[in-house]
């Protein structure tokens, strides 16, 4: 979802950090292509090359479905691939790297490979993190001293103040319903989260959106990702609000705006193959619209100012 959101809203989003993801519209609206070409590619089912992905971006931009591609030119991207990741194979991340190199200079892209890492967020803040090579829930691993959130934020935002000793700000749980109903999303959860540093209550702070992975939603692992993925202590010392929107497991009929929709997403993945809408990767995608509306709400003046 980070890639889709970045490309769709490149005029207002300054970059993306991606752990184990593919290029824009990799799945081309097909769950089967998502499971094969975009996770475990082979000679017969290769991951889309950079030219194919770039053509999809050009088509969507020309049709006004996403922001003009010029918005990508000054952005920065941080990528991570684990050598023990058996969920998203390394060639998929290589394709994402090649995709971004269509628009970004080499210095704007940091591509980190961790040979011993599995499919997970690499964090120093979870006292019960899995072993480095693990690819199991909650998909938060400890790999010696690797702090993925810290590295990601430093590359995207520039030099940072040292990480705070504690996340002493406020973790807000909020009702996602008004945003998801307005956007027509049936695949998102009832509650989202936002970490508000102590110095940000009056506004004036940057915002980072942290999209959880499949099987990492709050409905599956509680607040584990929200509190231990590694963002909040960096956010506290660097005046950075962190938005944690949430999906939820769905397998059956669910309400989408005023209409029921059949949703097959038992692992609570973000919609990167079209289970909610054919517009899933564009500004009109229900989940992208909902998250954008959350960001617009965060940008409003704080109550009482």
ChimeraX attribute file (.defattr): number of C-alpha atoms within 10 A of each C-alpha:
attribute: neighborCount
match mode: 1-to-1
recipient: residues
	/A:1	23
	/A:2	21
	/A:3	23
	/A:4	23
	/A:5	25
	/A:6	25
	/A:7	26
	/A:8	28
	/A:9	22
	/A:10	23
	/A:11	17
	/A:12	12
	/A:13	17
	/A:14	18
	/A:15	24
	/A:16	27
	/A:17	27
	/A:18	19
	/A:19	22
	/A:20	23
	/A:21	26
	/A:22	31
	/A:23	25
	/A:24	28
	/A:25	24
	/A:26	26
	/A:27	22
	/A:28	20
	/A:29	19
	/A:30	15
	/A:31	15
	/A:32	12
	/A:33	19
	/A:34	21
	/A:35	15
	/A:36	17
	/A:37	23
	/A:38	30
	/A:39	24
	/A:40	19
	/A:41	20
	/A:42	12
	/A:43	7
	/A:44	8
	/A:45	12
	/A:46	16
	/A:47	28
	/A:48	23
	/A:49	16
	/A:50	20
	/A:51	12
	/A:52	16
	/A:53	23
	/A:54	21
	/A:55	11
	/A:56	16
	/A:57	23
	/A:58	15
	/A:59	12
	/A:60	19
	/A:61	18
	/A:62	13
	/A:63	11
	/A:64	13
	/A:65	18
	/A:66	24
	/A:67	22
	/A:68	19
	/A:69	19
	/A:70	11
	/A:71	18
	/A:72	22
	/A:73	17
	/A:74	13
	/A:75	20
	/A:76	23
	/A:77	23
	/A:78	22
	/A:79	21
	/A:80	23
	/A:81	26
	/A:82	26
	/A:83	16
	/A:84	19
	/A:85	20
	/A:86	15
	/A:87	16
	/A:88	24
	/A:89	22
	/A:90	23
	/A:91	19
	/A:92	25
	/A:93	26
	/A:94	19
	/A:95	22
	/A:96	26
	/A:97	22
	/A:98	18
	/A:99	21
	/A:100	24
	/A:101	15
	/A:102	14
	/A:103	17
	/A:104	18
	/A:105	13
	/A:106	12
	/A:107	8
	/A:108	19
	/A:109	21
	/A:110	18
	/A:111	17
	/A:112	15
	/A:113	14
	/A:114	17
	/A:115	13
	/A:116	14
	/A:117	23
	/A:118	28
	/A:119	26
	/A:120	28
	/A:121	30
	/A:122	30
	/A:123	26
	/A:124	22
	/A:125	18
	/A:126	17
	/A:127	10
	/A:128	13
	/A:129	21
	/A:130	22
	/A:131	18
	/A:132	25
	/A:133	21
	/A:134	21
	/A:135	20
	/A:136	14
	/A:137	16
	/A:138	22
	/A:139	24
	/A:140	29
	/A:141	29
	/A:142	24
	/A:143	21
	/A:144	11
	/A:145	9
	/A:146	15
	/A:147	18
	/A:148	24
	/A:149	21
	/A:150	20
	/A:151	14
	/A:152	23
	/A:153	20
	/A:154	15
	/A:155	19
	/A:156	19
	/A:157	13
	/A:158	10
	/A:159	10
	/A:160	14
	/A:161	13
	/A:162	12
	/A:163	17
	/A:164	14
	/A:165	10
	/A:166	11
	/A:167	20
	/A:168	15
	/A:169	19
	/A:170	15
	/A:171	17
	/A:172	14
	/A:173	13
	/A:174	12
	/A:175	13
	/A:176	20
	/A:177	17
	/A:178	13
	/A:179	21
	/A:180	26
	/A:181	17
	/A:182	15
	/A:183	21
	/A:184	23
	/A:185	25
	/A:186	25
	/A:187	29
	/A:188	27
	/A:189	21
	/A:190	18
	/A:191	18
	/A:192	21
	/A:193	19
	/A:194	23
	/A:195	27
	/A:196	25
	/A:197	24
	/A:198	17
	/A:199	16
	/A:200	20
	/A:201	17
	/A:202	12
	/A:203	16
	/A:204	13
	/A:205	18
	/A:206	14
	/A:207	19
	/A:208	22
	/A:209	18
	/A:210	21
	/A:211	21
	/A:212	23
	/A:213	23
	/A:214	19
	/A:215	20
	/A:216	26
	/A:217	29
	/A:218	23
	/A:219	16
	/A:220	17
	/A:221	14
	/A:222	12
	/A:223	14
	/A:224	16
	/A:225	24
	/A:226	27
	/A:227	16
	/A:228	19
	/A:229	25
	/A:230	22
	/A:231	27
	/A:232	30
	/A:233	24
	/A:234	24
	/A:235	30
	/A:236	27
	/A:237	21
	/A:238	20
	/A:239	20
	/A:240	24
	/A:241	27
	/A:242	23
	/A:243	23
	/A:244	23
	/A:245	25
	/A:246	27
	/A:247	32
	/A:248	24
	/A:249	20
	/A:250	19
	/A:251	14
	/A:252	12
	/A:253	13
	/A:254	16
	/A:255	16
	/A:256	21
	/A:257	18
	/A:258	9
	/A:259	10
	/A:260	13
	/A:261	19
	/A:262	16
	/A:263	19
	/A:264	17
	/A:265	19
	/A:266	13
	/A:267	17
	/A:268	25
	/A:269	24
	/A:270	25
	/A:271	22
	/A:272	25
	/A:273	24
	/A:274	20
	/A:275	20
	/A:276	23
	/A:277	19
	/A:278	15
	/A:279	16
	/A:280	25
	/A:281	31
	/A:282	25
	/A:283	22
	/A:284	18
	/A:285	23
	/A:286	29
	/A:287	31
	/A:288	27
	/A:289	21
	/A:290	25
	/A:291	21
	/A:292	17
	/A:293	17
	/A:294	19
	/A:295	15
	/A:296	10
	/A:297	12
	/A:298	16
	/A:299	14
	/A:300	9
	/A:301	12
	/A:302	12
	/A:303	7
	/A:304	5
	/A:305	7
